[in-house]
Amino acid sequence: MADAPSDTPALPRPELDLAPDREALADFYDYGDLLTDDETATLRRLRGYLAQDVAPVVEGAW
């Protein structure tokens, strides 16, 4: 792959906001409202795992 010309601006780095209690950005049908308390807790744990263990690897590879 050829190098980009020196006057080409760098692409912005994505920001992964995976806070466990953050409102979902793409829950267009409000499925989150249908979750039980146990399912909501599982979703929070999953988001915590993604933020702590997966996002650093993804961001490092970007």
Backbone hydrogen bonds in HBPLUS format (Angstrom, degrees):
<---DONOR---> <-ACCEPTOR-->    atom                        ^
c    i                          cat <-CA-CA->   ^        H-A-AA   ^      H-
h    n   atom  resd res      DA  || num        DHA   H-A  angle D-A-AA Bond
n    s   type  num  typ     dist DA aas  dist angle  dist       angle   num
A0008-THR N   A0005-PRO O   3.07 MM   3  5.53 165.8  2.09 118.9 121.9     1
A0022-ARG N   A0019-ALA O   3.05 MM   3  5.26 166.8  2.07 117.0 119.7     2
A0030-ASP N   A0027-ASP O   3.13 MM   3  5.27 167.3  2.14 113.0 114.9     3
A0033-ASP N   A0030-ASP O   3.14 MM   3  5.63 146.1  2.26 109.2 117.2     4
A0034-LEU N   A0031-TYR O   2.88 MM   3  5.26 150.9  1.96 111.0 120.4     5
A0035-LEU N   A0032-GLY O   3.35 MM   3  5.48 160.3  2.39 103.1 108.8     6
A0040-THR N   A0036-THR O   2.90 MM   4  6.14 155.6  1.96 151.6 158.6     7
A0041-ALA N   A0037-ASP O   2.97 MM   4  6.17 152.7  2.04 144.2 151.5     8
A0042-THR N   A0038-ASP O   2.97 MM   4  6.24 151.4  2.06 143.4 151.3     9
A0043-LEU N   A0039-GLU O   2.92 MM   4  6.18 154.7  1.99 145.3 152.1    10
A0044-ARG N   A0040-THR O   2.95 MM   4  6.24 153.0  2.03 145.9 153.0    11
A0045-ARG N   A0041-ALA O   2.97 MM   4  6.26 156.3  2.02 146.8 153.1    12
A0046-LEU N   A0042-THR O   2.89 MM   4  6.15 157.8  1.94 150.5 156.8    13
A0047-ARG N   A0043-LEU O   2.92 MM   4  6.14 163.8  1.95 150.6 154.7    14
A0048-GLY N   A0044-ARG O   2.91 MM   4  6.10 153.3  1.98 145.5 153.3    15
A0049-TYR N   A0045-ARG O   2.94 MM   4  6.20 156.8  1.99 148.6 154.3    16
A0050-LEU N   A0046-LEU O   2.90 MM   4  6.18 163.5  1.92 154.6 159.1    17
A0051-ALA N   A0047-ARG O   2.91 MM   4  6.08 159.1  1.95 147.9 153.5    18
A0052-GLN N   A0048-GLY O   2.95 MM   4  6.07 156.3  2.01 147.8 154.3    19
A0053-ASP N   A0049-TYR O   2.79 MM   4  5.61 168.1  1.80 154.8 159.0    20
A0054-VAL N   A0050-LEU O   3.19 MM   4  4.75 133.8  2.42 109.4 122.2    21
A0055-ALA N   A0050-LEU O   2.80 MM   5  5.93 163.8  1.83 177.7 173.7    22
A0057-VAL N   A0054-VAL O   3.06 MM   3  5.48 123.6  2.39 110.4 124.0    23
A0058-VAL N   A0054-VAL O   3.06 MM   4  6.35 163.8  2.09 157.9 163.1    24
A0059-GLU N   A0055-ALA O   2.78 MM   4  5.87 173.3  1.79 164.0 165.8    25
A0060-GLY N   A0056-PRO O   2.98 MM   4  5.96 147.4  2.09 133.9 142.9    26
A0061-ALA N   A0057-VAL O   3.12 MM   4  6.31 134.0  2.34 138.6 149.8    27
A0061-ALA N   A0058-VAL O   3.11 MM   3  5.19 132.7  2.34  97.6 110.4    28
A0062-TRP N   A0059-GLU O   3.28 MM   3  5.14 147.1  2.40  94.6 104.0    29
